[in-house]
Amino acid sequence: MKTTLLLLSALLAAISFSQEMESDLYLALNSSALHNFKASEKTKMIVKTLRNSKKNGIVEETSSTYRKGKINPLKISFNTSYTEFFVLEDRKKSLGKYFFNEKNQIRKYERTDFDNRNQRAVTFYYYYTYSSDVLQREFIRTREYVGQGSAEQDSVIYLDTTQYAVKNIDKGFHQDNLSDPGVYAEFFTDQKKLISKTSYFPGFNEEIKYTYDSNGHLVKIETNLINSAEVDGKKSITTRTELQYSIDGLLTETIFYDEFEKVLERKVYAYK
């Protein structure tokens, strides 16, 4: 049953933004590891994801390299390689791009996944529009490649759109999911920084609190998944992520703790 709650938490995180898109970013409105890298003098950001496995101890799941656009300063490209310990899917690599608008918001994200035969498996295109820095519309175009191994590879296109209604509330914003009535989120800010976000779903909700240091860097994310009924004698699960920075304000390491204070995942950042 604990696994069920953790899966629900992963589902909630994927509602407003793709988990893959946010994987290395730790996005809080228009602030993230990618934004800090984009504003720096560095041209390359390398992120290694390490997981604590019961059988093999600390293993490396993925390695991602982000590069600034040489011609377009509003584009960042990335490539990700997957090891044998990557537990979600059987992938060899991914190639993708982030595109920013003039307000420093991520307006488009795309990613192509390749299988172990180095053939394209699927391409995701996400397009975002905003109201007051809060997501207002998400358009997703998915291209799945079929007929692999044949002389001509065909593809199937899937389209999906989620529309939100965003309005100002005291010290924050209210976001209604128009594609799923009754589902909504509330964002609270202080001096233009996201302090908390709560997503409400029938039967459960997810509370996320953001903590910053004196330099304005995000240093802790605490997530509390609350169920309407008790599961294994508990109604909630709390996890947290701690973030560390270099002297010039670039993210260097993140550590994810589960509800038992056990380290499950680390990300290590390097720059060139």
C-alpha positions as CSV (number, residue, x, y, z in Angstrom):
1,M,0.0,0.0,0.0
2,K,2.9,2.3,0.6
3,T,3.9,1.7,-3.0
4,T,0.4,2.8,-4.1
5,L,0.9,6.1,-2.3
6,L,4.3,6.6,-3.9
7,L,2.9,5.9,-7.3
8,L,0.1,8.4,-6.7
9,S,2.8,11.0,-5.8
10,A,4.5,10.3,-9.1
11,L,1.2,10.7,-10.9
12,L,0.5,14.1,-9.3
13,A,4.0,15.4,-10.2
14,A,3.3,14.5,-13.8
15,I,0.0,16.4,-14.0
16,S,1.2,19.9,-14.7
17,F,4.6,19.2,-16.2
18,S,6.2,16.1,-17.6
19,Q,8.4,14.4,-15.0
20,E,11.1,13.8,-17.6
21,M,11.1,17.5,-18.4
22,E,11.5,18.5,-14.7
23,S,13.9,15.6,-13.8
24,D,17.1,17.6,-13.4
25,L,15.6,21.1,-13.1
26,Y,13.8,21.4,-9.7
27,L,11.5,23.9,-11.2
28,A,9.8,26.6,-9.1
29,L,8.0,29.0,-11.5
30,N,10.8,30.6,-13.5
31,S,13.6,29.4,-11.3
32,S,15.5,26.1,-11.7
33,A,18.9,24.5,-12.2
34,L,18.5,25.1,-16.0
35,H,17.7,28.8,-15.5
36,N,20.8,29.3,-13.4
37,F,22.9,27.4,-15.9
38,K,21.4,29.5,-18.7
39,A,22.3,32.7,-16.9
40,S,25.9,31.6,-16.1
41,E,29.0,31.8,-18.3
42,K,29.2,28.0,-18.5
43,T,28.4,26.3,-21.8
44,K,27.8,22.7,-20.6
45,M,26.0,21.2,-17.6
46,I,26.5,17.5,-16.8
47,V,24.1,15.7,-14.4
48,K,24.6,12.2,-13.1
49,T,21.7,10.5,-11.4
50,L,22.7,7.9,-8.7
51,R,20.2,5.6,-7.0
52,N,20.4,3.5,-3.9
53,S,19.5,-0.1,-4.9
54,K,19.1,-2.9,-2.4
55,K,21.0,-5.4,-4.5
56,N,23.9,-3.3,-5.9
57,G,24.2,-0.4,-3.5
58,I,24.8,3.0,-5.2
59,V,24.4,2.7,-9.0
60,E,24.3,5.3,-11.8
61,E,21.0,5.3,-13.6
62,T,21.5,8.1,-16.1
63,S,23.9,10.7,-17.3
64,S,22.7,13.9,-19.0
65,T,24.6,16.7,-20.7
66,Y,23.0,20.1,-21.4
67,R,24.5,22.5,-23.9
68,K,23.6,26.1,-24.6
69,G,22.6,27.0,-28.2
70,K,25.5,28.5,-30.1
71,I,23.2,30.6,-32.3
72,N,20.0,30.8,-30.4
73,P,20.5,31.9,-26.7
74,L,16.9,30.8,-25.9
75,K,17.6,27.1,-26.7
76,I,19.3,24.5,-24.6
77,S,20.0,21.0,-26.1
78,F,20.5,17.8,-24.1
79,N,21.4,14.2,-24.4
80,T,20.8,11.5,-21.9
81,S,22.3,8.0,-21.7
82,Y,20.7,5.2,-19.7
83,T,22.6,2.5,-17.9
84,E,21.5,-1.1,-17.2
85,F,20.2,0.1,-13.8
86,F,17.6,2.5,-15.2
87,V,14.5,0.9,-13.8
88,L,11.6,2.6,-15.6
89,E,12.0,1.7,-19.2
90,D,14.4,-0.1,-21.5
91,R,16.1,2.9,-23.3
92,K,19.5,3.5,-24.7
93,K,19.5,7.3,-25.0
94,S,17.4,10.4,-25.4
95,L,18.0,13.6,-27.4
96,G,16.1,16.7,-26.8
97,K,15.8,20.5,-26.5
98,Y,14.4,23.2,-24.3
99,F,13.1,26.5,-25.8
100,F,12.6,29.6,-23.7
101,N,10.5,32.7,-24.4
102,E,11.5,36.3,-23.8
103,K,10.1,36.1,-20.2
104,N,12.5,33.2,-19.4
105,Q,9.6,30.7,-19.3
106,I,10.0,27.3,-20.9
107,R,7.7,27.5,-23.9
108,K,8.6,24.2,-25.6
109,Y,10.3,20.9,-24.6
110,E,11.0,18.0,-27.0
111,R,12.6,14.6,-26.5
112,T,13.3,11.6,-28.7
113,D,14.0,8.2,-27.1
114,F,16.1,5.5,-28.7
115,D,15.8,1.8,-27.9
116,N,18.7,-0.6,-27.4
117,R,19.0,-1.1,-31.2
118,N,19.6,2.6,-31.5
119,Q,16.3,3.1,-33.3
120,R,13.8,5.9,-32.5
121,A,11.0,4.7,-30.3
122,V,9.0,7.8,-29.5
123,T,9.3,11.6,-29.7
124,F,7.5,13.9,-27.3
125,Y,6.7,17.6,-28.0
126,Y,5.4,19.7,-25.2
127,Y,4.2,23.3,-25.8
128,Y,3.4,25.6,-22.9
129,T,1.7,29.0,-22.4
130,Y,1.4,30.8,-19.1
131,S,-0.6,33.3,-17.1
132,S,1.3,35.1,-14.3
133,D,4.1,32.5,-14.6
134,V,1.6,29.7,-13.9
135,L,0.8,27.1,-16.6
136,Q,-2.3,28.0,-18.5
137,R,-2.2,25.6,-21.5
138,E,-0.2,22.4,-22.2
139,F,-0.3,20.9,-25.7
140,I,1.3,17.5,-26.1
141,R,2.2,15.9,-29.5
142,T,3.5,12.3,-29.2
143,R,5.0,10.6,-32.2
144,E,5.4,6.8,-31.8
145,Y,7.6,5.1,-34.4
146,V,6.3,1.7,-35.6
147,G,7.5,-0.9,-38.1
148,Q,10.9,-0.9,-36.5
149,G,13.4,-3.0,-38.4
150,S,11.5,-2.6,-41.7
151,A,12.9,-0.7,-44.7
152,E,10.6,2.2,-44.0
153,Q,9.7,3.2,-40.5
154,D,6.2,4.6,-40.1
155,S,4.8,6.6,-37.2
156,V,1.6,7.3,-35.3
157,I,0.8,10.8,-33.9
158,Y,-1.2,11.4,-30.7
159,L,-2.4,14.8,-29.6
160,D,-3.5,15.9,-26.2
161,T,-4.3,19.3,-24.7
162,T,-4.8,20.4,-21.1
163,Q,-6.3,23.9,-20.5
164,Y,-6.2,25.7,-17.1
165,A,-7.9,28.8,-15.7
166,V,-5.6,30.9,-13.7
167,K,-6.7,33.7,-11.3
168,N,-4.9,35.8,-8.7
169,I,-5.6,35.1,-5.0
170,D,-4.1,36.6,-1.9
171,K,-0.4,36.1,-2.1
172,G,-0.6,33.7,-5.0
173,F,-2.5,32.1,-7.8
174,H,-5.4,29.6,-8.2
175,Q,-5.2,27.1,-11.1
176,D,-8.2,25.1,-12.2
177,N,-7.8,22.1,-14.5
178,L,-10.5,22.7,-17.1
179,S,-9.9,19.3,-18.6
180,D,-10.7,17.6,-15.3
181,P,-13.3,19.5,-13.3
182,G,-12.7,19.4,-9.5
183,V,-9.0,19.2,-9.9
184,Y,-7.1,22.4,-9.0
185,A,-3.9,23.8,-7.6
186,E,-2.9,26.8,-5.4
187,F,0.4,28.5,-5.6
188,F,1.7,30.9,-2.9
189,T,4.6,33.2,-3.5
190,D,6.7,35.7,-1.5
191,Q,8.8,38.3,-3.3
192,K,8.2,36.5,-6.6
193,K,9.5,33.2,-5.2
194,L,7.3,30.1,-5.0
195,I,6.8,29.2,-1.3
196,S,4.2,26.4,-1.6
197,K,2.0,24.6,-4.1
198,T,-0.9,22.3,-3.2
199,S,-2.6,20.1,-5.9
200,Y,-6.1,18.9,-5.0
201,F,-7.6,15.7,-6.4
202,P,-10.6,13.7,-5.4
203,G,-9.6,11.7,-2.3
204,F,-6.1,13.1,-1.9
205,N,-3.8,16.1,-2.3
206,E,-0.2,16.9,-2.6
207,E,1.5,19.7,-0.7
208,I,4.9,21.0,-1.7
209,K,6.9,23.5,0.3
210,Y,9.9,25.3,-1.0
211,T,12.7,26.7,1.2
212,Y,15.4,29.3,0.1
213,D,18.7,30.4,1.6
214,S,19.8,34.0,2.1
215,N,21.0,34.2,-1.5
216,G,17.6,33.2,-2.8
217,H,18.7,29.7,-3.8
218,L,16.2,26.9,-3.5
219,V,17.7,24.6,-0.8
220,K,14.8,22.3,0.2
221,I,11.7,20.8,-1.3
222,E,9.3,19.0,1.1
223,T,6.5,17.0,-0.4
224,N,3.5,15.7,1.6
225,L,1.0,13.4,0.0
226,I,-2.2,13.3,2.0
227,N,-4.8,10.6,1.5
228,S,-8.5,11.0,2.6
229,A,-8.4,7.5,4.2
230,E,-5.7,5.8,6.2
231,V,-3.4,3.4,4.4
232,D,-1.3,1.1,6.6
233,G,-2.3,3.2,9.5
234,K,-1.1,6.4,7.8
235,K,-2.9,9.2,6.0
236,S,0.2,10.9,4.6
237,I,3.7,10.4,3.3
238,T,6.4,13.1,3.5
239,T,9.6,13.1,1.5
240,R,12.2,15.8,0.9
241,T,14.9,16.9,-1.4
242,E,17.9,19.0,-0.3
243,L,19.9,21.1,-2.8
244,Q,23.5,22.3,-2.6
245,Y,25.2,25.1,-4.6
246,S,28.6,26.3,-5.6
247,I,29.9,29.7,-4.6
248,D,28.8,31.1,-7.9
249,G,25.2,29.9,-7.4
250,L,25.1,26.8,-9.6
251,L,23.5,23.6,-8.4
252,T,26.1,21.0,-7.4
253,E,24.2,18.2,-5.7
254,T,20.7,17.1,-4.8
255,I,19.7,14.4,-2.3
256,F,16.3,12.8,-2.1
257,Y,15.1,11.3,1.2
258,D,12.1,9.0,1.5
259,E,9.6,9.0,4.3
260,F,11.9,6.9,6.5
261,E,14.8,9.5,6.0
262,K,16.7,7.0,3.8
263,V,18.6,8.4,0.9
264,L,17.1,7.0,-2.3
265,E,18.6,9.2,-5.0
266,R,21.4,11.7,-5.5
267,K,22.1,14.0,-8.5
268,V,25.6,15.3,-9.0
269,Y,26.1,18.4,-11.3
270,A,29.3,19.6,-13.0
271,Y,29.9,22.5,-15.4
272,K,32.3,23.4,-18.2
